[in-house]
Amino acid sequence: MVFSICNEKGGSGKTTFAINLATKLNEQGKCLVIDLDPQKSVSAFLSFREKKNMPFDFKSSHSKELQELIKQARKSYQNIVIDTGGRDSAEMRSAMIYSDICIIPTIPNGLDVVVLDKMLEYLKEAKKINGNLKGVVAITKATTNPFLHYKIGEFQDFIKNKNTQNDFFLLKNILFEREALKEAILQGKGIVEEGIKNSKRAREDFLKVFQELMEISEVSNE
């Protein structure tokens, strides 16, 4: 299965999502992360830990070689996760086209709505080329303030209203903004790994999102 993590807006949590997804997938079978982000954030993450114990395999790439790289990687890896940069680019468009599942992380605030609209249009264009592509919108970096949770619900309703043609899946489960996620990155670890302080809630958040993603991956295209 090929997962791409795409959003042209920086700061939406793409790399954090990619790292944690790949770390969990690697528990089930070999997983390769392909880094298309010019900032090489995944490479920086891996530099924080011992090279003897990598949480997944890793390769930097670019759009021109992506299709062939995925073709070859499918022979050796059970899953592939593609991390993309925070801008519209040939790399991001290629990643969407060559994926089985394209995940669009989005922060629940008004500033991200315009970008989400654009990403959903890009997704429609990619699905014209790859008819088997599934689009997933994941709400990330949501506030943990219980008095503001109604805003998250409003944002979910807003996204649902855009999905009149069932063009994508909106995850019911949410990734909240938690310090443990940041601490895990600084340790070079996925949130599901051991040794991360106060990680229980962040781990539970992610595992719920992961389980929902796995259920979506098993849904057959009509």
VEXNUSE-199191 format. One record per residue (C-alpha): residue number from 1; residue in three letters; chain; x, y, z. Coordinates in steps of 0.02 Angstrom, whole numbers, plus 50000, padded with zeros to 5 digits. Example, Ala and Ser with C-alpha at 12.3 -4.5 7.8 and 13.67 -1.06 7.14 Angstrom:
2
+------+------+-------+-------+-------+-------+
: resi : resn : chain :     X :     Y :     Z :
+------+------+-------+-------+-------+-------+
:    1 :  ALA :     A : 50615 : 49775 : 50390 :
:    2 :  SER :     A : 50684 : 49947 : 50357 :
+------+------+-------+-------+-------+-------+
***
This chain:
222
+------+------+-------+-------+-------+-------+
: resi : resn : chain :     X :     Y :     Z :
+------+------+-------+-------+-------+-------+
:    1 :  MET :     A : 50000 : 50000 : 50000 :
:    2 :  VAL :     A : 50065 : 50173 : 49955 :
:    3 :  PHE :     A : 50016 : 50318 : 50068 :
:    4 :  SER :     A : 50056 : 50498 : 50024 :
:    5 :  ILE :     A : 50044 : 50641 : 50149 :
:    6 :  CYS :     A : 50001 : 50800 : 50056 :
:    7 :  ASN :     A : 49958 : 50980 : 50095 :
:    8 :  GLU :     A : 50030 : 51132 : 50010 :
:    9 :  LYS :     A : 50019 : 51228 : 50174 :
:   10 :  GLY :     A : 50169 : 51210 : 50288 :
:   11 :  GLY :     A : 50145 : 51172 : 50472 :
:   12 :  SER :     A : 49997 : 51056 : 50452 :
:   13 :  GLY :     A : 50088 : 50908 : 50530 :
:   14 :  LYS :     A : 50130 : 50811 : 50372 :
:   15 :  THR :     A : 50301 : 50748 : 50425 :
:   16 :  THR :     A : 50244 : 50704 : 50601 :
:   17 :  PHE :     A : 50099 : 50606 : 50524 :
:   18 :  ALA :     A : 50214 : 50520 : 50400 :
:   19 :  ILE :     A : 50341 : 50471 : 50532 :
:   20 :  ASN :     A : 50212 : 50399 : 50651 :
:   21 :  LEU :     A : 50118 : 50309 : 50514 :
:   22 :  ALA :     A : 50276 : 50230 : 50445 :
:   23 :  THR :     A : 50337 : 50180 : 50618 :
:   24 :  LYS :     A : 50175 : 50090 : 50654 :
:   25 :  LEU :     A : 50163 : 50010 : 50482 :
:   26 :  ASN :     A : 50340 : 49946 : 50500 :
:   27 :  GLU :     A : 50282 : 49840 : 50648 :
:   28 :  GLN :     A : 50173 : 49744 : 50525 :
:   29 :  GLY :     A : 50298 : 49727 : 50384 :
:   30 :  LYS :     A : 50440 : 49821 : 50301 :
:   31 :  CYS :     A : 50397 : 50003 : 50267 :
:   32 :  LEU :     A : 50491 : 50128 : 50159 :
:   33 :  VAL :     A : 50476 : 50316 : 50181 :
:   34 :  ILE :     A : 50508 : 50418 : 50025 :
:   35 :  ASP :     A : 50550 : 50599 : 50067 :
:   36 :  LEU :     A : 50501 : 50723 : 49932 :
:   37 :  ASP :     A : 50514 : 50873 : 50049 :
:   38 :  PRO :     A : 50659 : 50989 : 50002 :
:   39 :  GLN :     A : 50681 : 51027 : 50187 :
:   40 :  LYS :     A : 50723 : 50842 : 50217 :
:   41 :  SER :     A : 50630 : 50839 : 50383 :
:   42 :  VAL :     A : 50623 : 50649 : 50390 :
:   43 :  SER :     A : 50811 : 50640 : 50370 :
:   44 :  ALA :     A : 50831 : 50762 : 50514 :
:   45 :  PHE :     A : 50715 : 50656 : 50620 :
:   46 :  LEU :     A : 50816 : 50498 : 50586 :
:   47 :  SER :     A : 50977 : 50587 : 50635 :
:   48 :  PHE :     A : 50911 : 50599 : 50813 :
:   49 :  ARG :     A : 50923 : 50412 : 50843 :
:   50 :  GLU :     A : 51050 : 50272 : 50827 :
:   51 :  LYS :     A : 51068 : 50212 : 50648 :
:   52 :  LYS :     A : 51071 : 50031 : 50705 :
:   53 :  ASN :     A : 50889 : 50039 : 50752 :
:   54 :  MET :     A : 50792 : 50132 : 50618 :
:   55 :  PRO :     A : 50601 : 50132 : 50634 :
:   56 :  PHE :     A : 50583 : 50114 : 50444 :
:   57 :  ASP :     A : 50686 : 50119 : 50285 :
:   58 :  PHE :     A : 50712 : 50288 : 50204 :
:   59 :  LYS :     A : 50753 : 50366 : 50037 :
:   60 :  SER :     A : 50753 : 50544 : 49971 :
:   61 :  SER :     A : 50682 : 50564 : 49796 :
:   62 :  HIS :     A : 50608 : 50683 : 49668 :
:   63 :  SER :     A : 50460 : 50678 : 49551 :
:   64 :  LYS :     A : 50552 : 50616 : 49395 :
:   65 :  GLU :     A : 50606 : 50452 : 49475 :
:   66 :  LEU :     A : 50458 : 50428 : 49592 :
:   67 :  GLN :     A : 50353 : 50312 : 49483 :
:   68 :  GLU :     A : 50499 : 50193 : 49451 :
:   69 :  LEU :     A : 50553 : 50200 : 49633 :
:   70 :  ILE :     A : 50379 : 50151 : 49692 :
:   71 :  LYS :     A : 50370 : 50012 : 49562 :
:   72 :  GLN :     A : 50533 : 49937 : 49625 :
:   73 :  ALA :     A : 50493 : 49966 : 49809 :
:   74 :  ARG :     A : 50328 : 49872 : 49797 :
:   75 :  LYS :     A : 50431 : 49714 : 49766 :
:   76 :  SER :     A : 50520 : 49729 : 49934 :
:   77 :  TYR :     A : 50407 : 49829 : 50048 :
:   78 :  GLN :     A : 50234 : 49795 : 50116 :
:   79 :  ASN :     A : 50199 : 49981 : 50134 :
:   80 :  ILE :     A : 50269 : 50145 : 50067 :
:   81 :  VAL :     A : 50242 : 50316 : 50146 :
:   82 :  ILE :     A : 50279 : 50474 : 50045 :
:   83 :  ASP :     A : 50311 : 50638 : 50136 :
:   84 :  THR :     A : 50291 : 50794 : 50030 :
:   85 :  GLY :     A : 50340 : 50977 : 50050 :
:   86 :  GLY :     A : 50226 : 51116 : 50106 :
:   87 :  ARG :     A : 50194 : 51190 : 49935 :
:   88 :  ASP :     A : 50111 : 51147 : 49771 :
:   89 :  SER :     A : 50242 : 51057 : 49668 :
:   90 :  ALA :     A : 50270 : 50923 : 49537 :
:   91 :  GLU :     A : 50327 : 50810 : 49679 :
:   92 :  MET :     A : 50165 : 50831 : 49776 :
:   93 :  ARG :     A : 50055 : 50804 : 49621 :
:   94 :  SER :     A : 50155 : 50649 : 49573 :
:   95 :  ALA :     A : 50142 : 50579 : 49749 :
:   96 :  MET :     A : 49953 : 50595 : 49743 :
:   97 :  ILE :     A : 49940 : 50510 : 49574 :
:   98 :  TYR :     A : 50050 : 50362 : 49620 :
:   99 :  SER :     A : 49968 : 50329 : 49789 :
:  100 :  ASP :     A : 49835 : 50209 : 49846 :
:  101 :  ILE :     A : 49787 : 50328 : 49986 :
:  102 :  CYS :     A : 49820 : 50515 : 49992 :
:  103 :  ILE :     A : 49806 : 50589 : 50166 :
:  104 :  ILE :     A : 49777 : 50776 : 50183 :
:  105 :  PRO :     A : 49816 : 50834 : 50361 :
:  106 :  THR :     A : 49724 : 50994 : 50403 :
:  107 :  ILE :     A : 49718 : 51106 : 50555 :
:  108 :  PRO :     A : 49543 : 51154 : 50614 :
:  109 :  ASN :     A : 49548 : 51341 : 50589 :
:  110 :  GLY :     A : 49484 : 51464 : 50460 :
:  111 :  LEU :     A : 49653 : 51497 : 50382 :
:  112 :  ASP :     A : 49668 : 51316 : 50325 :
:  113 :  VAL :     A : 49498 : 51309 : 50241 :
:  114 :  VAL :     A : 49554 : 51394 : 50080 :
:  115 :  VAL :     A : 49704 : 51278 : 50064 :
:  116 :  LEU :     A : 49595 : 51127 : 50098 :
:  117 :  ASP :     A : 49480 : 51179 : 49956 :
:  118 :  LYS :     A : 49629 : 51183 : 49839 :
:  119 :  MET :     A : 49693 : 51014 : 49900 :
:  120 :  LEU :     A : 49523 : 50935 : 49870 :
:  121 :  GLU :     A : 49527 : 51002 : 49692 :
:  122 :  TYR :     A : 49701 : 50929 : 49668 :
:  123 :  LEU :     A : 49634 : 50764 : 49735 :
:  124 :  LYS :     A : 49494 : 50764 : 49607 :
:  125 :  GLU :     A : 49619 : 50792 : 49468 :
:  126 :  ALA :     A : 49731 : 50652 : 49532 :
:  127 :  LYS :     A : 49582 : 50532 : 49539 :
:  128 :  LYS :     A : 49549 : 50564 : 49354 :
:  129 :  ILE :     A : 49719 : 50485 : 49320 :
:  130 :  ASN :     A : 49717 : 50357 : 49461 :
:  131 :  GLY :     A : 49539 : 50295 : 49479 :
:  132 :  ASN :     A : 49585 : 50186 : 49629 :
:  133 :  LEU :     A : 49653 : 50330 : 49732 :
:  134 :  LYS :     A : 49568 : 50357 : 49900 :
:  135 :  GLY :     A : 49574 : 50529 : 49979 :
:  136 :  VAL :     A : 49576 : 50550 : 50167 :
:  137 :  VAL :     A : 49561 : 50713 : 50264 :
:  138 :  ALA :     A : 49637 : 50702 : 50439 :
:  139 :  ILE :     A : 49614 : 50838 : 50568 :
:  140 :  THR :     A : 49780 : 50870 : 50654 :
:  141 :  LYS :     A : 49854 : 50985 : 50786 :
:  142 :  ALA :     A : 49682 : 51013 : 50862 :
:  143 :  THR :     A : 49669 : 51104 : 51028 :
:  144 :  THR :     A : 49650 : 51000 : 51185 :
:  145 :  ASN :     A : 49550 : 51139 : 51268 :
:  146 :  PRO :     A : 49380 : 51057 : 51305 :
:  147 :  PHE :     A : 49294 : 51227 : 51296 :
:  148 :  LEU :     A : 49345 : 51243 : 51114 :
:  149 :  HIS :     A : 49299 : 51067 : 51057 :
:  150 :  TYR :     A : 49138 : 51132 : 50982 :
:  151 :  LYS :     A : 49245 : 51223 : 50853 :
:  152 :  ILE :     A : 49318 : 51056 : 50799 :
:  153 :  GLY :     A : 49142 : 50989 : 50777 :
:  154 :  GLU :     A : 49095 : 51140 : 50672 :
:  155 :  PHE :     A : 49250 : 51113 : 50566 :
:  156 :  GLN :     A : 49206 : 50930 : 50540 :
:  157 :  ASP :     A : 49031 : 50978 : 50486 :
:  158 :  PHE :     A : 49102 : 51106 : 50366 :
:  159 :  ILE :     A : 49213 : 50974 : 50285 :
:  160 :  LYS :     A : 49071 : 50848 : 50275 :
:  161 :  ASN :     A : 48966 : 50975 : 50181 :
:  162 :  LYS :     A : 49102 : 50985 : 50049 :
:  163 :  ASN :     A : 49096 : 50798 : 50019 :
:  164 :  THR :     A : 48933 : 50794 : 49920 :
:  165 :  GLN :     A : 49005 : 50669 : 49793 :
:  166 :  ASN :     A : 49092 : 50558 : 49921 :
:  167 :  ASP :     A : 49259 : 50607 : 49847 :
:  168 :  PHE :     A : 49355 : 50576 : 50008 :
:  169 :  PHE :     A : 49348 : 50504 : 50183 :
:  170 :  LEU :     A : 49349 : 50619 : 50335 :
:  171 :  LEU :     A : 49428 : 50533 : 50484 :
:  172 :  LYS :     A : 49316 : 50533 : 50636 :
:  173 :  ASN :     A : 49466 : 50520 : 50750 :
:  174 :  ILE :     A : 49578 : 50670 : 50778 :
:  175 :  LEU :     A : 49762 : 50704 : 50814 :
:  176 :  PHE :     A : 49771 : 50832 : 50953 :
:  177 :  GLU :     A : 49915 : 50952 : 50984 :
:  178 :  ARG :     A : 50011 : 50864 : 51122 :
:  179 :  GLU :     A : 50185 : 50894 : 51190 :
:  180 :  ALA :     A : 50224 : 50708 : 51183 :
:  181 :  LEU :     A : 50216 : 50712 : 50992 :
:  182 :  LYS :     A : 50348 : 50849 : 50989 :
:  183 :  GLU :     A : 50454 : 50760 : 51118 :
:  184 :  ALA :     A : 50447 : 50599 : 51019 :
:  185 :  ILE :     A : 50512 : 50686 : 50863 :
:  186 :  LEU :     A : 50657 : 50761 : 50961 :
:  187 :  GLN :     A : 50701 : 50586 : 51020 :
:  188 :  GLY :     A : 50692 : 50518 : 50843 :
:  189 :  LYS :     A : 50546 : 50406 : 50890 :
:  190 :  GLY :     A : 50371 : 50370 : 50832 :
:  191 :  ILE :     A : 50237 : 50399 : 50965 :
:  192 :  VAL :     A : 50202 : 50211 : 50974 :
:  193 :  GLU :     A : 50381 : 50175 : 51030 :
:  194 :  GLU :     A : 50434 : 50157 : 51211 :
:  195 :  GLY :     A : 50523 : 50286 : 51318 :
:  196 :  ILE :     A : 50423 : 50443 : 51277 :
:  197 :  LYS :     A : 50368 : 50540 : 51431 :
:  198 :  ASN :     A : 50181 : 50571 : 51456 :
:  199 :  SER :     A : 50140 : 50491 : 51288 :
:  200 :  LYS :     A : 49985 : 50390 : 51336 :
:  201 :  ARG :     A : 49853 : 50509 : 51266 :
:  202 :  ALA :     A : 49953 : 50552 : 51110 :
:  203 :  ARG :     A : 49980 : 50366 : 51077 :
:  204 :  GLU :     A : 49796 : 50330 : 51100 :
:  205 :  ASP :     A : 49750 : 50472 : 50981 :
:  206 :  PHE :     A : 49866 : 50405 : 50848 :
:  207 :  LEU :     A : 49816 : 50223 : 50865 :
:  208 :  LYS :     A : 49632 : 50270 : 50840 :
:  209 :  VAL :     A : 49678 : 50367 : 50683 :
:  210 :  PHE :     A : 49786 : 50222 : 50624 :
:  211 :  GLN :     A : 49649 : 50094 : 50649 :
:  212 :  GLU :     A : 49526 : 50202 : 50553 :
:  213 :  LEU :     A : 49652 : 50220 : 50411 :
:  214 :  MET :     A : 49674 : 50032 : 50403 :
:  215 :  GLU :     A : 49486 : 50009 : 50391 :
:  216 :  ILE :     A : 49480 : 50134 : 50247 :
:  217 :  SER :     A : 49622 : 50044 : 50159 :
:  218 :  GLU :     A : 49517 : 49886 : 50158 :
:  219 :  VAL :     A : 49366 : 49972 : 50079 :
:  220 :  SER :     A : 49348 : 49915 : 49899 :
:  221 :  ASN :     A : 49327 : 50045 : 49763 :
:  222 :  GLU :     A : 49161 : 50034 : 49676 :
+------+------+-------+-------+-------+-------+
***
